[in-house]
């Protein structure tokens, strides 16, 4: 059975190290805890969508090293299909170490991109894109992502772009995007504009997606559909781990779109999912189930 949402992008084995506060240089500090977790924007977005009730599949390359084996099993744990994953021997996985500060609820990340070969779509992977309703991309695996986006355009698959990094060639992806969801940092940096509204309008006018949604972290975010602007809210919670909250937002937005929500409902739904996720450690582990999100929204005065 084909997946409703497929994704191409970074897939990272994170080591989450919770610390009472960030240490000063050249000192020692005892960690509160340490645990492995799956990461990466599109990959984590797929897990979020799966936990919210959608069928999802990752398209990519993983190593047979310990990091790759963990990532494979992590997808299985959360119900993300791996039929379109190619396994390779003798390569180093994409890994990172993330410090989570209890004092500030912020995160600091050091990563190693590894040496996996780039994604080259085979026929089965191409067919997975054609059969999907939504293709999620994050700017990684550029050549494979561009090819997949072109296939999506031909087959009627909607492209959701998690615009986070200002990578070389991102304009190739922007021109093929339907649901454009950049961070405020990306939007301002790419367009050179001074405000989120100006950046949203600039991106919409340049690339003509269906919608632009600029995420603004603790300030919620901005929706622009080519006619109207709407500031969606952030939900205040007792945050313990903000790592991956943007990845989860994108996956939840895709899930909301697949469920037939309108743009504002998608933003509210994704904002709620992202907020709840921040109350637990682990971007994937802490994503709530669909009913939990609906109840959370009702408690805050929103009916979808």
C-alpha positions as CSV (number, residue, x, y, z in Angstrom):
1,X,0.0,0.0,0.0
2,X,1.4,3.4,-0.9
3,X,2.0,6.0,1.8
4,X,0.0,9.2,2.0
5,X,3.2,11.2,3.0
6,X,6.7,10.4,1.8
7,X,9.8,12.3,2.7
8,X,13.4,13.0,1.5
9,X,16.0,14.6,3.6
10,X,18.4,14.3,6.5
11,X,18.1,11.3,8.8
12,X,20.3,11.7,11.9
13,X,21.1,9.6,14.9
14,X,21.1,12.1,17.8
15,X,22.6,11.5,21.2
16,X,20.5,13.7,23.6
17,X,22.5,14.8,26.6
18,X,20.4,16.6,29.3
19,X,22.6,18.9,31.4
20,X,21.6,21.1,34.3
21,X,23.2,24.1,32.5
22,X,25.7,24.6,29.7
23,X,29.3,24.0,31.0
24,X,32.1,26.5,30.6
25,X,35.0,25.6,28.3
26,X,37.6,23.2,29.6
27,X,35.6,22.0,32.6
28,X,33.6,18.8,33.5
29,X,29.9,18.6,34.1
30,X,27.8,15.6,35.1
31,X,24.9,15.0,32.8
32,X,21.4,14.4,34.1
33,X,20.7,11.8,31.4
34,X,21.8,10.6,27.9
35,X,19.9,8.7,25.3
36,X,19.9,8.0,21.6
37,X,17.1,9.3,19.4
38,X,16.3,9.6,15.7
39,X,16.5,13.1,14.1
40,X,16.5,15.1,10.9
41,X,13.8,17.5,9.6
42,X,11.9,15.5,7.1
43,X,12.6,12.2,8.8
44,X,11.2,13.4,12.1
45,X,8.3,15.1,10.3
46,X,7.4,11.7,8.9
47,X,7.4,10.2,12.4
48,X,5.2,13.0,13.7
49,X,2.7,12.5,10.9
50,X,2.7,8.8,11.5
51,X,1.9,9.2,15.2
52,X,-0.9,11.6,14.2
53,X,-2.5,8.8,12.2
54,X,-1.1,9.2,8.6
55,X,0.7,6.5,6.6
56,X,4.3,7.7,5.9
57,X,7.5,6.4,4.2
58,X,11.1,7.6,4.2
59,X,13.0,7.6,0.9
60,X,16.7,7.7,1.3
61,X,20.1,6.0,2.0
62,X,21.1,4.6,5.4
63,X,24.3,2.9,6.5
64,X,24.6,-0.6,8.0
65,X,26.7,0.9,10.8
66,X,25.3,1.2,14.4
67,X,23.8,4.6,13.6
68,X,22.1,3.4,10.5
69,X,20.7,0.3,12.2
70,X,19.3,2.4,15.0
71,X,17.6,4.8,12.5
72,X,16.1,1.8,10.6
73,X,14.7,0.4,13.8
74,X,13.5,3.8,15.0
75,X,11.4,4.2,11.8
76,X,9.9,0.8,12.5
77,X,9.1,1.7,16.1
78,X,7.0,4.6,14.9
79,X,5.4,3.0,11.9
80,X,7.3,4.8,9.2
81,X,7.8,2.5,6.1
82,X,11.3,1.8,5.0
83,X,10.6,0.0,1.7
84,X,12.2,2.9,-0.2
85,X,15.4,3.0,1.9
86,X,18.7,1.7,0.4
87,X,21.2,0.2,2.9
88,X,24.9,0.6,2.2
89,X,28.0,-1.0,3.9
90,X,31.2,0.7,4.9
91,X,29.8,4.3,5.4
92,X,29.5,6.5,8.4
93,X,26.0,7.7,9.4
94,X,24.9,11.2,9.9
95,X,25.1,11.7,13.7
96,X,24.9,14.5,16.2
97,X,25.3,15.2,19.9
98,X,22.7,17.6,21.4
99,X,22.9,19.2,24.8
100,X,19.6,20.1,26.3
101,X,19.8,22.7,29.1
102,X,17.4,22.3,32.0
103,X,18.2,25.9,33.0
104,X,17.1,27.5,29.7
105,X,15.1,24.7,27.9
106,X,17.3,25.4,24.9
107,X,19.5,23.1,22.9
108,X,23.0,23.1,21.4
109,X,23.9,20.7,18.6
110,X,27.3,19.5,17.2
111,X,26.9,17.2,14.1
112,X,28.9,15.0,11.8
113,X,27.3,14.6,8.4
114,X,29.0,11.3,7.8
115,X,30.0,10.0,4.3
116,X,26.9,8.3,2.9
117,X,26.5,8.5,-0.9
118,X,23.9,10.9,-2.3
119,X,20.4,9.7,-3.0
120,X,19.8,8.6,-6.6
121,X,16.1,7.7,-7.1
122,X,15.4,4.2,-8.5
123,X,12.2,3.3,-10.1
124,X,10.5,2.0,-7.0
125,X,11.4,5.2,-5.1
126,X,10.0,7.3,-8.0
127,X,6.8,5.4,-7.9
128,X,6.5,6.0,-4.1
129,X,6.6,9.8,-4.9
130,X,4.1,9.5,-7.7
131,X,1.6,7.5,-5.5
132,X,1.9,9.8,-2.4
133,X,-0.4,12.7,-1.7
134,X,2.4,14.8,0.0
135,X,6.2,14.9,-0.5
136,X,8.1,16.4,2.4
137,X,11.6,17.8,1.7
138,X,14.1,19.7,3.9
139,X,16.8,21.0,1.6
140,X,19.1,18.0,2.1
141,X,19.7,15.3,-0.6
142,X,19.4,18.2,-3.1
143,X,19.6,16.3,-6.4
144,X,17.3,13.5,-5.3
145,X,14.9,16.0,-3.8
146,X,14.8,18.2,-7.0
147,X,14.1,15.1,-9.1
148,X,11.3,14.0,-6.7
149,X,9.7,17.4,-6.7
150,X,9.6,17.4,-10.5
151,X,8.0,14.0,-10.4
152,X,5.5,15.3,-7.8
153,X,4.5,18.1,-10.1
154,X,3.8,15.7,-12.9
155,X,1.8,13.3,-10.7
156,X,-0.2,15.9,-8.7
157,X,1.7,15.1,-5.4
158,X,1.8,18.2,-3.1
159,X,5.3,19.3,-2.2
160,X,5.9,20.6,1.4
161,X,9.3,22.3,1.9
162,X,10.7,22.6,5.4
163,X,12.9,25.6,4.6
164,X,15.5,25.7,7.4
165,X,19.0,25.8,6.0
166,X,20.2,28.3,3.4
167,X,21.8,25.6,1.3
168,X,23.3,26.2,-2.2
169,X,20.6,25.7,-4.8
170,X,17.5,26.1,-2.6
171,X,15.9,28.2,-5.2
172,X,15.5,25.0,-7.3
173,X,13.4,23.6,-4.5
174,X,11.5,26.8,-3.8
175,X,10.3,26.9,-7.4
176,X,8.8,23.5,-7.1
177,X,7.1,24.0,-3.7
178,X,3.4,24.0,-3.0
179,X,3.4,24.4,0.8
180,X,6.4,26.7,1.7
181,X,7.2,26.7,5.4
182,X,10.4,28.5,6.2
183,X,11.8,29.6,9.5
184,X,11.9,33.3,10.1
185,X,15.7,33.2,9.9
186,X,15.5,31.5,6.5
187,X,12.8,33.8,5.2
188,X,14.6,37.0,6.2
189,X,18.1,35.7,5.1
190,X,16.9,34.5,1.7
191,X,14.8,37.5,0.8
192,X,16.8,40.3,2.4
193,X,13.6,41.7,3.8
194,X,13.3,43.2,7.3
195,X,10.0,41.8,8.5
196,X,8.2,38.5,8.3
197,X,5.3,40.0,6.4
198,X,7.6,41.4,3.7
199,X,9.5,38.2,3.4
200,X,6.3,36.1,3.1
201,X,5.0,38.3,0.3
202,X,8.4,38.3,-1.4
203,X,8.5,34.5,-1.4
204,X,4.9,34.1,-2.5
205,X,5.3,36.6,-5.4
206,X,8.6,35.0,-6.5
207,X,7.6,31.3,-6.4
208,X,3.7,31.2,-6.3
209,X,3.2,28.4,-3.8
210,X,-0.3,27.6,-2.5
211,X,0.7,29.1,0.9
212,X,3.7,30.5,2.8
213,X,3.9,29.9,6.6
214,X,6.8,31.5,8.4
215,X,7.6,29.9,11.8
216,X,8.7,32.3,14.5
217,X,9.5,30.0,17.4
218,X,8.2,31.4,20.7
219,X,6.2,34.0,18.8
220,X,4.1,31.5,16.8
221,X,4.2,32.3,13.1
222,X,2.7,34.0,10.1
223,X,0.4,32.6,7.4
224,X,0.1,34.2,4.0
225,X,-2.1,32.9,1.2
226,X,-1.4,35.6,-1.4
227,X,-4.3,37.7,-0.1
228,X,-4.4,37.8,3.7
229,X,-1.9,37.6,6.6
230,X,-2.8,35.7,9.7
231,X,-0.6,35.4,12.9
232,X,-1.1,31.9,14.4
233,X,-0.6,31.5,18.1
234,X,2.0,29.7,20.2
235,X,0.7,27.6,23.1
236,X,2.5,28.1,26.4
237,X,3.7,24.9,28.1
238,X,6.3,23.8,30.6
239,X,9.0,23.1,28.0
240,X,11.8,20.7,28.8
241,X,13.1,20.0,25.3
242,X,12.7,22.3,22.3
243,X,14.9,20.2,20.0
244,X,13.1,19.1,16.8
245,X,10.0,21.2,17.5
246,X,10.2,22.8,14.0
247,X,10.5,19.4,12.4
248,X,7.4,18.2,14.3
249,X,5.5,21.3,13.2
250,X,6.1,20.5,9.6
251,X,5.1,16.9,10.0
252,X,2.0,17.9,11.9
253,X,1.1,20.5,9.2
254,X,1.4,17.8,6.5
255,X,-0.8,15.5,8.6
256,X,-3.4,18.3,9.0
257,X,-3.4,19.0,5.3
258,X,-3.9,15.3,4.6
259,X,-6.9,15.3,7.0
260,X,-8.5,18.1,5.0
261,X,-7.9,21.0,7.4
262,X,-7.8,24.6,5.9
263,X,-4.6,26.7,6.2
264,X,-5.5,28.2,9.6
265,X,-6.5,24.9,11.0
266,X,-3.2,23.4,9.8
267,X,-1.3,26.1,11.6
268,X,-3.2,25.7,14.8
269,X,-3.0,22.0,14.7
270,X,0.8,22.0,14.0
271,X,1.4,24.7,16.7
272,X,-0.4,22.6,19.3
273,X,1.5,19.4,18.3
274,X,4.8,21.2,18.5
275,X,4.0,22.7,21.9
276,X,3.0,19.4,23.4
277,X,6.1,17.7,22.0
278,X,8.2,20.3,23.9
279,X,6.9,19.0,27.3
280,X,8.9,15.7,26.9
281,X,12.4,14.8,26.0
282,X,12.9,13.5,22.5
283,X,11.5,15.0,19.3
284,X,9.9,11.8,18.1
285,X,9.1,10.1,21.4
286,X,7.2,13.2,22.7
287,X,4.9,13.7,19.7
288,X,1.3,13.3,20.9
289,X,-1.5,11.2,19.4
290,X,-4.2,12.9,17.4
291,X,-6.9,12.8,20.1
292,X,-4.5,14.4,22.6
293,X,-4.0,17.3,20.3
294,X,-7.7,17.8,19.6
295,X,-8.4,17.8,23.4
296,X,-5.5,20.2,24.0
297,X,-6.9,22.6,21.4
298,X,-10.4,22.4,22.9
299,X,-8.9,23.3,26.3
300,X,-7.4,26.4,24.7
301,X,-10.7,27.4,23.1
302,X,-10.1,26.1,19.5
303,X,-12.4,23.6,17.6
304,X,-11.1,22.1,14.4
